[in-house]
Amino acid sequence: MRLLLDHNLPAPLRRLILGHDTAFADEWGWSELTNGDLLAAAETAGFDVLLTADRNLRHQQNLSGRRIGLLVLSTNHWPTIRDNAPQVLAAVEGAGRGRYVEVELLRPTLLRRTPPTDTR
């Protein structure tokens, strides 16, 4: 499967997705394209799926009739993507032309340090 990674995704993501032909939009000179133009260019170039973290894409573009599939991650935060690698990889394997898939990635709970108490 040919996968196009949007410019808003972290570069290390490519190392997670093995067994697929992956490219970043920037590598094709598409970093400045608007969403509609990016989808059209990716379809014309023969990409099967666009991976992005742009959750508004669905509401900004008419996706009916599109041949390219969309896989939308809920975040572009690399540690969160890395920690949810099995879920991301399963979504990639289930993605395909003309499909729209959103993947909700859970961020780890942040532990807050308690402030020191005043011992005066």
TAKADA-V146032 format. One record per pair of residues at least 24 apart in sequence whose ideal C-beta (glycine too) atoms are under 8 Angstrom apart, sorted by sequence separation. I is the first residue (numbers start at 0). GAP is how many residues later the second one is. D is the distance in Angstrom with one decimal. If there is no record, write none. Layout:
i=I gap=GAP d=D
i=I gap=GAP d=D
//
This chain:
i=3 gap=24 d=7.8
i=6 gap=24 d=4.9
i=22 gap=24 d=7.9
i=42 gap=24 d=5.3
i=70 gap=24 d=4.7
i=80 gap=24 d=6.4
i=34 gap=25 d=5.9
i=35 gap=25 d=5.6
i=42 gap=25 d=4.7
i=79 gap=25 d=5.2
i=82 gap=25 d=6.5
i=34 gap=26 d=5.5
i=41 gap=26 d=5.5
i=68 gap=26 d=5.0
i=79 gap=26 d=7.6
i=38 gap=27 d=6.3
i=68 gap=27 d=5.2
i=79 gap=27 d=4.9
i=68 gap=28 d=5.3
i=71 gap=28 d=7.6
i=73 gap=28 d=7.1
i=79 gap=28 d=7.3
i=38 gap=29 d=6.0
i=67 gap=29 d=6.6
i=68 gap=29 d=5.9
i=69 gap=29 d=7.5
i=71 gap=29 d=7.0
i=73 gap=29 d=6.4
i=78 gap=29 d=7.6
i=66 gap=30 d=5.5
i=67 gap=30 d=7.6
i=68 gap=30 d=4.3
i=69 gap=30 d=5.0
i=70 gap=30 d=5.0
i=71 gap=30 d=4.8
i=72 gap=30 d=5.3
i=73 gap=30 d=4.8
i=74 gap=30 d=5.5
i=76 gap=30 d=6.8
i=66 gap=31 d=6.0
i=68 gap=31 d=7.1
i=69 gap=31 d=7.1
i=71 gap=31 d=6.9
i=73 gap=31 d=5.0
i=5 gap=32 d=7.5
i=65 gap=32 d=6.6
i=68 gap=32 d=7.4
i=70 gap=32 d=6.8
i=72 gap=32 d=6.1
i=74 gap=32 d=6.8
i=62 gap=37 d=6.3
i=3 gap=38 d=4.8
i=12 gap=38 d=7.6
i=3 gap=41 d=7.9
i=50 gap=41 d=7.5
i=8 gap=42 d=6.2
i=57 gap=42 d=6.8
i=3 gap=43 d=4.3
i=8 gap=43 d=6.9
i=48 gap=43 d=7.6
i=1 gap=44 d=6.1
i=2 gap=44 d=6.9
i=5 gap=44 d=6.4
i=7 gap=44 d=6.4
i=8 gap=44 d=5.9
i=1 gap=45 d=4.7
i=2 gap=45 d=6.8
i=3 gap=45 d=7.2
i=5 gap=45 d=6.4
i=7 gap=45 d=5.0
i=1 gap=46 d=5.0
i=2 gap=46 d=5.2
i=3 gap=46 d=4.9
i=4 gap=46 d=5.0
i=5 gap=46 d=3.8
i=7 gap=46 d=6.2
i=48 gap=46 d=4.6
i=0 gap=47 d=4.8
i=1 gap=47 d=7.6
i=2 gap=47 d=7.8
i=3 gap=47 d=7.0
i=4 gap=47 d=8.0
i=5 gap=47 d=7.0
i=47 gap=47 d=7.7
i=48 gap=47 d=6.9
i=54 gap=47 d=7.5
i=0 gap=48 d=6.5
i=2 gap=48 d=6.0
i=5 gap=48 d=6.5
i=47 gap=48 d=6.6
i=48 gap=48 d=7.4
i=47 gap=49 d=5.2
i=48 gap=50 d=7.8
i=8 gap=64 d=7.3
i=12 gap=65 d=7.6
i=15 gap=65 d=7.6
i=9 gap=66 d=6.2
i=11 gap=66 d=6.0
i=15 gap=66 d=7.5
i=8 gap=67 d=5.5
i=7 gap=68 d=5.3
i=9 gap=68 d=4.1
i=12 gap=68 d=6.1
i=15 gap=69 d=5.4
i=11 gap=70 d=7.2
i=9 gap=71 d=6.8
i=15 gap=72 d=6.5
i=16 gap=72 d=7.1
i=19 gap=72 d=7.0
i=15 gap=73 d=6.6
i=12 gap=75 d=7.8
i=16 gap=75 d=5.8
i=2 gap=89 d=7.0
i=0 gap=91 d=7.9
i=0 gap=94 d=7.5
i=0 gap=95 d=7.4
//
